[in-house]
Amino acid sequence: MGFLAGRTVSRLRYGNFNLLNKLSPAQILVLGFIGLILAGAILLSLPVSSAAGKPTKFIDALFTATSAVCVTGLVVVDTGTYYSVFGQIVILLLIQVGGLGFMTMATLFALILGKKIHLKERLIMQEALNQLTMEGVVRLAKAVLAITFLIEGTAALILGIRLSADYGWGRGFYYGLFHAVSAFNNAGFDLFGEYRSLTRYVADPTINIVMTILIIVGGLGFSVIVDIYNKRKWRSLSLHTKTVLSTTAILLIAGTAAVFFLEYNNGHTLGPLSLPAKLLASWFQSMTPRTAGFNTLDIAGLRNATQFLLIIFMFIGASPGSTGGGIKTSTFSALVAAVWAMTRGKEDVELFERRLPREIVYRSLTVALVALTLIIVVTMTLTITENAEFLTVLFETTSAFGTVGLSMGLTTKLTVLGKIAIAITMFAGRLGPLTVAFAVAQKQQKAVYRLAEEKIMVG
């Protein structure tokens, strides 16, 4: 898949019409992901990809490929039983390329072949890695690849040893590799069958701890990981890193406490478990809505209040430059800081004794409103096309936008229109609503004049 991505970029750049120079970075990203999804859909629709040796409906193959490339984990057929080993490997490759980004994989092959990374490719990488400047994007891409393969390889070994006790050495290590890649990329795909995810291992400390580390590290963002590695002292960390780490910690602790108390006596979830297992399951279930998609508790069995809490967490999502979706933790923090500043009568928005530029606040507000609008429109559409309760539809839509993959059971029952709507939502959630908007919009131009100012009444 990475080779195909590299060939695609190469053809765009050296083609007769020199398309790479005519398209904006956002447009190239969108077209690259679309091409990757279509290639995956074609492969998954082949008879060799299904365990039964029969062709898969293209809409189902397209939905699965979109879910894999957008590292979501929503599935219309059971990955562990429906697809053959070939089909599962295709999904695994789609997850890896989709999680890291096709430009990162193209960079890997360019570096292997000794090719130079040109200015246009660097601009695309800046957009793909969600960086503020183009400086150091190639070094960051190298770090991303090294970090990814090191963490995934280590986790695959540990998970393989643990799962070998249940499935034998061959299958155990295969499962270990698949779930390590799926977890680090926050994809949520599993091979355990019957849509069970990790419910069998709700009280298993090894599985829970390894998967937790993979999901959290994958969701922090590669620039944050590199910053922590290079500086290692809290005072020296960038404002972005401090914001991401503090917001992530607060959400994890608050989420764990909320799930624990809301579900403590629920006979369908935490009720039958011991106290240590209750705490472990509460921790895991508060962490996984941050775009991971794995679950150790039955999502449909959760209380409505807990399900709504997960919807909020899925909307916030992971952090910029990570493998996750949502509006992102830093966006959420900027909005909270702006509200806090306004309620205190302060003109400047501040975080950790630093002032945020107004552009960041405006961008955060735009991302949140565009995301909320998308979720509202898709939810309203699904209430018409699907036979399901409102909370179930809202949960499914938010899960798709946040590229989470958690489901209350609606995905497998979706109509064709429902599958298309959810696929579009996953796509927008993975690339980011603003990236998609910039890709379809006309070229931006700065205004040469400013209009007269006048106030309106608000509040």
BELQUI-V944688 format. One record per backbone hydrogen bond with DSSP energy under -0.5 kcal/mol. CO is the residue of the C=O (numbers start at 0). NH is the residue of the N-H. If there is no record, write none. Layout:
CO;NH, CO;NH
This chain:
0;4, 1;5, 2;6, 3;7, 4;8, 5;9, 6;10, 7;11, 8;12, 9;13, 10;14, 11;19, 14;17, 17;20, 17;21, 18;21, 18;22, 23;27, 24;28, 25;29, 26;30, 27;31, 28;32, 29;33, 30;34, 31;35, 32;36, 33;37, 34;38, 35;39, 36;40, 37;41, 38;42, 39;43, 40;44, 41;45, 42;45, 44;55, 45;48, 46;49, 48;83, 49;52, 56;60, 57;61, 58;62, 59;63, 60;64, 61;65, 62;66, 63;67, 64;68, 65;69, 66;71, 67;70, 77;81, 77;82, 78;82, 81;50, 83;87, 84;88, 85;89, 86;90, 87;91, 88;92, 89;93, 90;94, 91;95, 92;96, 93;97, 94;98, 95;99, 96;100, 100;104, 101;105, 102;106, 103;107, 104;108, 105;109, 106;110, 107;111, 108;112, 109;114, 110;113, 115;117, 117;121, 118;122, 119;123, 120;124, 121;125, 122;126, 123;127, 124;128, 125;130, 126;129, 133;136, 135;139, 136;140, 137;141, 138;142, 139;143, 140;144, 141;145, 142;146, 143;147, 144;148, 145;149, 146;150, 147;151, 148;152, 149;153, 150;154, 151;155, 152;156, 153;157, 154;158, 155;159, 156;160, 157;161, 158;162, 159;163, 160;164, 161;164, 162;165, 162;166, 163;167, 167;171, 168;172, 169;173, 170;174, 171;175, 172;176, 173;177, 174;178, 175;179, 176;180, 177;181, 178;182, 179;183, 180;184, 181;186, 181;187, 182;185, 192;195, 195;198, 197;200, 198;201, 200;203, 202;204, 203;207, 204;208, 205;209, 206;210, 207;211, 208;212, 209;213, 210;214, 211;215, 212;216, 213;217, 214;218, 215;219, 216;219, 216;220, 217;322, 218;318, 220;224, 221;225, 222;226, 223;227, 224;228, 225;229, 226;230, 226;231, 227;231, 232;235, 232;236, 233;236, 237;241, 238;242, 239;243, 240;244, 241;245, 242;246, 243;247, 244;248, 245;249, 246;250, 247;251, 248;252, 249;253, 250;254, 251;255, 252;256, 253;257, 254;258, 255;259, 256;260, 257;261, 258;262, 259;263, 262;265, 262;269, 264;266, 265;268, 265;270, 269;272, 273;277, 274;278, 275;279, 276;280, 277;281, 278;282, 279;283, 280;284, 281;285, 282;286, 283;287, 284;288, 286;289, 287;291, 287;292, 288;290, 294;197, 296;298, 297;300, 297;301, 298;301, 302;306, 303;307, 304;308, 305;309, 306;310, 307;311, 308;312, 309;313, 310;314, 311;315, 312;316, 314;326, 315;327, 317;328, 318;321, 320;221, 324;317, 327;331, 328;332, 329;333, 330;334, 331;335, 332;336, 333;337, 334;338, 335;339, 336;340, 337;341, 338;342, 339;343, 340;345, 341;344, 347;349, 348;355, 350;353, 353;350, 356;359, 356;360, 357;361, 358;362, 359;363, 360;364, 361;365, 362;366, 363;367, 364;368, 365;369, 366;370, 367;371, 368;372, 369;373, 370;374, 371;375, 372;376, 373;377, 374;378, 375;379, 376;380, 377;381, 378;382, 379;383, 380;383, 380;384, 381;385, 385;387, 388;392, 389;393, 390;394, 391;395, 392;396, 393;397, 394;398, 395;399, 396;400, 397;401, 398;403, 399;402, 400;325, 401;324, 409;412, 410;413, 414;418, 415;419, 416;420, 417;421, 418;422, 419;423, 420;424, 421;425, 422;426, 423;427, 424;428, 425;429, 426;430, 427;431, 431;435, 432;436, 433;437, 434;438, 435;439, 436;440
